[in-house]
């Protein structure tokens, strides 16, 4: 993984939810930019595969199993990385789940609790237990992955939208508290990403999966750039925020959304 300008050379990065999707793309990109990457996820087989793929391409990666809802496991994740890599410079809080699509009145309470636990508590715990190590780094950076659904209303996603809105607010609060200690905290809000979060389509009948993808692509086509993003396009922004190229940025909330949140969409491009 050679490059003329490797922006994360010598740094250690943790990416949660890195077994698949956006997290996997971020882990790969961090490694390509010179970081030693800890791939953290509940999915052991996929997480190991992500780390193995990075190593096969010449990068440096290890897999650490972690459920971000469990404080003990998050604390162990941080200590394991420090024990094996000596430091933590970057934390990407990416782990998340979509939850049930339903209006508030029919959203199961246990679904609400589960989505808030993974998508918001997980970000809090990651920051809580990484901050002492990021402070010691002297150039610590946290990148939180939220969603455009935390910025605007979305049909029938009360738990997901509330959690992602919380991530945005938490990002700003952490930036205020820890900027004076040399830790920068920023947030990405992805829009329509070709990601299949939680691998929903793999569990659908082929016709249903095709219809789901077509509906998603049709909605993305209404946005100013007229398409979905790749996970690599989100990863590029994450690495920018983790690197010194964004050294004067903290508390920033960056939509990566093809212009969706800039546009009063009347149903036409």
N, C-alpha and C positions, 0 to 999 in steps of 0.2 A: 504494500500500500504506500507507494512512493508518491510524493507530490511536490511541486515547486514551492508551495506555501501551505504548510499544514498548521492550521490555526489552533489545534489543541495538543500539539506536541508536548509530552511530559506530563500531561494532566490525567487524572482519573475521573471517569464519569460513571454515574449510576443512572440507568434508565429503567423505570418501572413499567410493567406491562409490555416488556420488550420481546415477548415470544412471537408476536405477530403484529401486522398492521403498521400503524404510525410508529409505535414503539420500536419495532424491529428496524424500520427504516432509519429512525434516529440513531439507534445503536450502531448500525452499519456506517452511517455517515460520520458519527463521532470517531469511530475506529479509523476510517479513511483519513480523517483529519489529524490522526496521531495519538488519540486518547487510548488509554487502557480502559476497557469498558466492562462494567458489571451489568450483565443481563439479569434483571430481576422479574420474576413472574411466578404465578401459581402453577402454570402448565409446564411441568418439568421436561417432558419430552420435546416440546416445541422450543422451550427456552434453551435447552442444551443444543438443539439444532441451530438456533440463531448464533450462539457463541461459537459453535463448531464452524459454521459458514464464515464467520468473521475471521477465525484463525486460518481457514483454508485460503483466504484471500490475502494473508500476510498480516492481519491485524492481531491485536492482543485483547482477548476477551475471556471472561469466566462467567459461568451461570451460578446464580445464588437463588434458591427457591424462597419466595416470599409472598405472603398474603398481606397486602397493604392495610387491611382492616385490623390486623393483629399487632398491637404495639410491641409485644415481645419479639415477633418475627422481624418487624421493621428495625428494632434496635439491634437485633442479631445481624441483619443485613449490613448495617453501617459498620459494625465491629468486624465482621468478616472481611469486608472490603479494606478496611484500614489494616487489619492483620496481614492480609495477602498483598496489598498494593501500597501500603504505607501512608495513604492520604486519601482525601476526597476533595475534588475541586469543583465538580459539576453534579447537580442532581436534576434529572428530568422527571417530574411527576406526571407520568403519562397514563398509568393504569386507570381504566374506567369501564363501566358497563352501561348499556342503553336503558335497561329496565323495560317495564311494560308500557306500551303506548295506549293510554286511556286518559280521559278527563279526570279531574281530581276526585269527583264524587264516586267513581268506580275504580280508582287506583287502590289496590290492596295495601293495607298499612305495612305489611312486612316487605312489600316491594319498595315502598317509599323509604323505609329504614335501610334496606340493602343498598339502594342506589346512593343515598346520602352517605352511607358508611364507606363505600368504595370510592366514590367520586369526590367526596369532600373530606371526610375523616382521613382517608388515605393520603391526601395531599398534606394535611396538617401533620400527620405522624411522620411522613417523610421529611418535611421541613424540620420538625421538632428534633428529630434524632440526627439529622445531618448537619444542622447549624453549628454545633461545636467544632466539627471537623472542617466545615467550610470556612469558619472563622480562622482556624489555624492555618488554612491554606494561604490566606492573604489575598486571594483573588477568586473567592467562591462565587458561584453563580447557580441560581435555581431557575429552571424554566418549567412553568406549569402549563399543562395542556387543558384548556377549558373548551369552549364551544361558542359559536355564534348564538346558540340557544341560551347562553348566559347574558347576552346583550339585547336580544329581541324576543318577543313572544313567539312561541311555536305551538301549533295545535297538539294537544293531548300528550304533552311531555312535562307534567308538573314537577316530578321528582328530579328528572334529568336537568331541566332548566334551573330549578332552585339550587341544585348542587353546583352546576357550572357558574351560576351567578355568585355563589359563595366562594368559588375558587378565584374569581376575578377580584372580589372584595378582599379576600385573604392575601392575594398577591400584592395588592397596594399596601395593606397593613404591614406585611413582612418587609416590603421595600422601605417603608418609613422607619421601622424599628431597627433594621439590620444594615441599612446603607452606611451609617456612621461606623459600622464594624467591618466594612469592606466586602459585604455580601450584596450582590445585585439580584433582584428577583423580578422576573418578567413573565408574561403570559401570552400564549398563542391561542386564538379562537378560530379553529378550523371551520370552514363551511362544508360544502359538498366534496367529500374526499372519496376516492375509489378505494374503499377500505373494508366494507362489509363487517362493521363492528360486531363483535361477538360471533362472527361466522354464521349469522342467521341464515343466509342463503344456502349454506351447505346442508342445512337441516330441512330445507323446503323441498317439495316436489319440483322437478325440473321446470315445469310450466310456471309454478308460483315464483320460483327464483328468477326466471327470465322476466316475468311481469314486474317483480319488485325492482330489478335493476333498470328496466325500461322506464318505470315511473320516476326513479331517482335521476336518471340521466335526462329525462324530459324536464324535470324541475330545475336541474342544474343548467340546462340550456337556456332558461329564462334569465339567468344572471348576466351582467355585462360582459364577462369573458366567455360565457356560453358553454361551459364544460365543467366536469369534475376535475379536481386536482389529483395528482398522484401522491402517494405517501412520501415520496422523495422530495416533493416540493415543500411539504411541511417540515421535513427533516432539515432542509437547507436553512430555513428560518430558525429552527431550534439551535443549530450549530452556530449561526451568527450571534444569537443571544447568549450562548455559552462562551463565546470567544471574546478576545479583547477588542474586536472590531465594534462591539457594542458597549464599550467601556464607560460611556456617559449615559447609558440607559438603565433606568430601574423604575419599577412601578408601571411599565408600559404594558398596554393591552393591545395586542396586534391581531386584527382579523386577517386570516388567510382564506379569503372567501369569494374570490372572483368579483368583488364589488357588491356582494349581496347586501351588506349592511349600509352601503352608501346609496341604495337605490330604492325609491318608492315604486314597487313593482305592481303594475296594473294588469299583469297577466300576459305581457308581451315584452319582447326584447327591445 
